[in-house]
Protein backbone atom coordinates (compact mmCIF):
# COMPACT_ATOMS: atom_id res chain seq x y z
CA UNK A 1 0.00 0.00 0.00
CA UNK A 2 1.47 3.41 -0.93
CA UNK A 3 2.29 6.02 1.68
CA UNK A 4 0.57 9.36 1.05
CA UNK A 5 2.83 12.39 1.03
CA UNK A 6 1.34 15.73 1.97
CA UNK A 7 1.99 19.22 3.25
CA UNK A 8 -0.11 21.72 5.18
CA UNK A 9 0.89 25.38 5.51
CA UNK A 10 -0.90 28.57 6.40
CA UNK A 11 0.62 30.86 3.76
CA UNK A 12 2.86 30.83 0.69
CA UNK A 13 5.49 33.33 -0.47
CA UNK A 14 4.82 32.46 -4.12
CA UNK A 15 2.73 34.87 -6.15
CA UNK A 16 0.21 33.52 -6.95
CA UNK A 17 0.26 30.84 -4.23
CA UNK A 18 -1.34 28.17 -6.44
CA UNK A 19 0.42 29.23 -9.62
CA UNK A 20 3.11 28.09 -11.99
CA UNK A 21 5.89 27.98 -9.36
CA UNK A 22 3.94 25.48 -7.25
CA UNK A 23 3.01 23.42 -10.30
CA UNK A 24 6.66 23.24 -11.36
CA UNK A 25 7.86 22.28 -7.88
CA UNK A 26 5.25 19.53 -7.63
CA UNK A 27 6.13 18.16 -11.06
CA UNK A 28 9.84 17.88 -10.20
CA UNK A 29 9.37 15.19 -7.55
CA UNK A 30 10.31 11.61 -8.34
CA UNK A 31 8.32 8.49 -7.44
CA UNK A 32 9.72 8.45 -3.89
CA UNK A 33 9.69 12.15 -3.02
CA UNK A 34 6.46 13.37 -4.62
CA UNK A 35 3.52 14.91 -2.78
CA UNK A 36 -0.01 13.57 -3.19
CA UNK A 37 -1.99 16.25 -1.39
CA UNK A 38 -1.38 19.65 0.10
CA UNK A 39 -3.02 22.73 1.52
CA UNK A 40 -2.12 26.39 1.68
CA UNK A 41 -4.79 27.25 4.24
CA UNK A 42 -5.12 30.90 3.23
CA UNK A 43 -5.53 30.06 -0.48
CA UNK A 44 -6.43 26.52 -1.55
CA UNK A 45 -5.44 22.89 -1.96
CA UNK A 46 -3.71 20.65 -4.49
CA UNK A 47 -4.17 16.96 -5.17
CA UNK A 48 -2.35 14.50 -7.39
CA UNK A 49 -4.48 12.75 -10.01
CA UNK A 50 -2.20 10.27 -11.77
CA UNK A 51 0.76 12.27 -13.09
CA UNK A 52 -1.12 15.59 -12.97
CA UNK A 53 -2.09 17.97 -10.19
CA UNK A 54 -5.41 19.65 -9.57
CA UNK A 55 -4.95 23.09 -7.99
CA UNK A 56 -8.12 24.43 -6.38
CA UNK A 57 -8.53 27.77 -4.73
CA UNK A 58 -11.77 28.24 -2.92
CA UNK A 59 -13.65 28.50 0.30
CA UNK A 60 -12.51 26.67 3.42
CA UNK A 61 -9.31 25.09 2.04
CA UNK A 62 -8.27 23.50 5.35
CA UNK A 63 -11.63 21.75 5.59
CA UNK A 64 -11.44 20.65 1.94
CA UNK A 65 -7.92 19.31 2.60
CA UNK A 66 -9.09 17.32 5.63
CA UNK A 67 -12.04 15.83 3.77
CA UNK A 68 -9.89 14.90 0.75
CA UNK A 69 -7.27 13.34 3.04
CA UNK A 70 -9.92 11.23 4.76
CA UNK A 71 -11.34 10.19 1.37
CA UNK A 72 -7.88 9.12 0.18
CA UNK A 73 -7.24 7.17 3.37
CA UNK A 74 -10.58 5.44 2.85
CA UNK A 75 -9.42 4.38 -0.62
CA UNK A 76 -6.48 2.70 1.12
CA UNK A 77 -8.94 1.04 3.54
CA UNK A 78 -7.51 2.72 6.64
CA UNK A 79 -10.60 4.79 7.58
CA UNK A 80 -14.23 3.58 7.98
CA UNK A 81 -16.36 4.11 4.86
CA UNK A 82 -18.49 7.25 4.53
CA UNK A 83 -18.97 9.34 1.39
CA UNK A 84 -16.76 12.17 2.65
CA UNK A 85 -16.63 13.88 -0.76
CA UNK A 86 -20.41 14.40 -0.51
CA UNK A 87 -19.71 16.69 2.45
CA UNK A 88 -16.90 18.41 0.54
CA UNK A 89 -19.31 19.44 -2.26
CA UNK A 90 -21.05 21.75 0.22
CA UNK A 91 -17.90 23.80 0.87
CA UNK A 92 -18.35 25.91 -2.27
CA UNK A 93 -21.96 26.80 -1.52
Secondary structure, DSSP 4 states (H G I P E B T S, - for coil): -PPP-EEEES--SSSSTTSHHHHHHHHT--TTT--SEEEETTTEEEEEETTEEEEEE-S-HHHHHHHHHHHHHHHTT-S----HHHHHGGGG-
